[in-house]
Amino acid sequence: MAEIKYYVTYGNIGTFDMGEVKKKFEEYAKAVETVGLKVVFWGAPFGVSEDAICVIKGSYENYMKLMESDINPPFTGSRTNMVMTW
């Protein structure tokens, strides 16, 4: 059965130093777990205009909970691609 399971988000970090970025992503990963999702990894992507990438795994229902929550990612101007698995 096919289901949407991964959420690949690109965004812009801003002017934080790398120590701050790591701390902010670690805090974000813990907050994301409160709605039943998991940050699989985060880093700097190549080939896109944004300077941050975050991949989250979980159900579509829990992803919608994240979108409706007050949990803010450590980046702005984001866009997300959803990945369907089967």
C-alpha positions in Angstrom: 0.0 0.0 0.0 1.4 3.4 -1.0 1.6 6.1 1.7 3.2 9.5 2.2 6.0 8.8 4.7 8.9 11.4 4.2 8.9 15.2 4.1 11.9 16.8 2.5 12.0 20.5 3.5 14.4 23.1 2.2 14.8 26.5 3.9 17.2 29.3 4.7 19.1 29.3 8.0 20.1 32.9 8.1 23.2 34.2 9.8 23.6 31.8 12.7 27.1 30.3 13.3 27.3 26.5 13.0 27.2 25.9 16.7 23.9 27.7 16.9 22.5 25.8 13.9 23.4 22.4 15.4 21.7 23.3 18.7 18.6 24.7 17.0 18.2 21.6 14.8 18.6 19.3 17.8 15.9 21.3 19.7 13.7 21.1 16.6 14.2 17.4 16.3 13.1 16.9 19.9 10.0 19.1 19.4 9.1 17.2 16.2 9.0 13.9 18.2 6.2 15.3 20.4 3.8 15.0 17.4 4.9 11.5 16.5 7.5 12.3 13.8 11.2 11.8 13.5 13.9 14.0 12.0 15.9 11.6 9.9 18.7 14.0 9.1 19.4 17.7 8.4 22.3 19.4 6.7 23.2 21.6 3.7 21.9 20.6 0.3 23.6 21.1 -3.0 21.9 22.1 -6.2 19.1 24.2 -4.7 18.9 27.8 -3.7 18.2 27.1 0.0 21.0 26.5 2.4 19.3 24.0 4.7 17.6 20.6 4.3 15.6 18.6 6.9 14.1 15.2 6.2 11.3 14.1 8.5 9.7 10.7 8.7 6.2 9.8 9.8 2.5 9.6 8.9 0.7 12.3 7.0 -1.7 12.8 9.9 1.2 13.5 12.3 2.8 15.8 9.7 -0.4 17.8 9.6 -0.2 18.0 13.4 3.2 19.5 13.0 2.0 22.1 10.5 -0.8 23.1 12.9 1.4 23.3 15.9 3.5 26.2 17.2 6.7 24.2 16.6 8.9 26.4 14.4 11.8 25.1 12.3 15.2 26.7 12.6 14.9 28.1 9.1 12.7 30.3 7.1 11.3 30.5 3.5 10.8 26.8 3.4 9.3 24.5 0.9 8.5 20.8 1.3 8.4 17.8 -1.0 6.5 14.8 0.2 7.7 11.3 -0.7 5.3 8.5 -1.2 6.6 5.0 -0.5 5.1 1.6 -1.6 
